[in-house]
């Protein structure tokens, strides 16, 4: 391989690794807000499940369930898709630390009024 081509290939691979690492380290909020799925940001509100609900891989019942969240499971709400779905991080229970989508019909959100 020619030295110039080898240098270009090495530079391209290094850049891809750096960019890929940056994307992997992005916070759930940043990933959700940057996604075309979100229609508005909730700015990290706290919430909880009002009943047992599915944590889903996307905003709709056609997406895969990532697990069940029991009643009163604590959530951090990052953004909403329309009025029906919220992108969240599970803060308690068996799925703590996971991120995904939940139906807004079955969660309560504590609004920060300060």
C-alpha positions as CSV (number, residue, x, y, z in Angstrom):
1,X,0.0,0.0,0.0
2,X,1.3,3.4,-0.8
3,X,2.4,5.6,2.1
4,X,-0.1,8.3,1.3
5,X,-3.0,5.9,1.0
6,X,-2.0,4.1,4.2
7,X,-1.9,7.5,6.1
8,X,-5.3,8.4,4.7
9,X,-6.8,5.1,5.7
10,X,-5.3,5.3,9.2
11,X,-6.7,8.8,9.6
12,X,-10.1,7.8,8.4
13,X,-10.2,4.8,10.8
14,X,-9.0,6.9,13.7
15,X,-11.7,9.6,13.0
16,X,-14.4,6.9,12.8
17,X,-13.3,5.5,16.1
18,X,-13.2,8.9,17.8
19,X,-16.7,9.8,16.4
20,X,-18.1,6.4,17.2
21,X,-16.8,6.7,20.8
22,X,-18.3,10.2,21.1
23,X,-21.7,9.0,20.0
24,X,-21.6,6.0,22.4
25,X,-20.8,8.2,25.3
26,X,-23.5,10.7,24.6
27,X,-26.1,11.0,27.4
28,X,-29.6,9.5,26.9
29,X,-31.0,13.0,26.9
30,X,-28.7,14.1,24.2
31,X,-29.4,11.0,22.1
32,X,-33.1,11.4,22.5
33,X,-33.3,15.2,21.9
34,X,-31.0,14.8,18.8
35,X,-33.3,12.1,17.5
36,X,-36.0,12.9,15.0
37,X,-38.4,10.8,17.2
38,X,-38.6,13.5,19.8
39,X,-41.0,16.4,19.2
40,X,-40.1,18.4,22.4
41,X,-37.6,18.2,25.3
42,X,-38.8,17.7,28.9
43,X,-35.5,18.9,30.4
44,X,-35.1,15.9,32.7
45,X,-38.4,15.8,34.6
46,X,-39.0,13.1,37.2
47,X,-41.9,10.7,36.8
48,X,-43.2,7.3,37.8
49,X,-45.3,4.6,36.4
50,X,-49.0,4.7,37.4
51,X,-49.4,1.0,36.6
52,X,-47.3,-1.8,35.1
53,X,-46.1,-0.7,31.7
54,X,-43.8,-1.8,28.9
55,X,-40.5,0.0,28.3
56,X,-40.2,0.0,24.5
57,X,-37.4,0.4,22.0
58,X,-39.3,3.1,20.1
59,X,-42.4,5.4,20.4
60,X,-45.2,2.9,19.6
61,X,-46.7,-0.4,20.5
62,X,-45.2,-1.9,17.3
63,X,-41.7,-1.6,18.9
64,X,-40.1,-4.3,20.9
65,X,-40.7,-4.4,24.7
66,X,-37.4,-4.0,26.6
67,X,-39.1,-5.1,29.8
68,X,-41.9,-4.4,32.2
69,X,-41.9,-1.6,34.7
70,X,-43.9,-2.1,37.8
71,X,-46.3,0.4,39.4
72,X,-44.4,3.3,41.0
73,X,-41.1,2.7,39.1
74,X,-39.2,5.9,39.1
75,X,-38.4,7.5,35.7
76,X,-36.4,10.4,34.3
77,X,-38.3,11.8,31.4
78,X,-36.1,13.4,28.7
79,X,-38.4,14.2,25.8
80,X,-41.8,13.5,24.3
81,X,-43.0,12.2,20.9
82,X,-46.3,14.1,20.4
83,X,-48.6,13.6,23.4
84,X,-48.4,9.8,23.5
85,X,-44.8,8.7,24.2
86,X,-42.0,9.7,26.4
87,X,-38.3,8.8,26.2
88,X,-37.1,7.9,29.6
89,X,-34.4,6.4,31.8
90,X,-35.5,3.9,34.4
91,X,-34.3,5.0,37.8
92,X,-35.5,2.1,40.1
93,X,-36.5,-1.5,39.9
94,X,-35.3,-4.4,37.9
95,X,-34.7,-2.3,34.7
96,X,-32.8,0.6,36.5
97,X,-30.4,2.3,34.2
98,X,-32.2,1.2,30.9
99,X,-33.5,3.8,28.5
100,X,-36.5,3.5,26.3
101,X,-40.0,4.7,25.5
102,X,-43.2,4.5,27.6
103,X,-46.8,5.5,26.9
104,X,-47.6,8.9,28.6
105,X,-51.1,7.5,29.4
106,X,-49.6,5.4,32.1
107,X,-47.0,7.7,33.7
108,X,-47.2,10.7,36.1
109,X,-44.7,13.5,35.7
110,X,-43.6,15.9,38.4
111,X,-43.4,19.3,36.8
112,X,-40.6,21.7,38.0
113,X,-42.3,25.0,38.6
114,X,-39.3,27.0,39.9
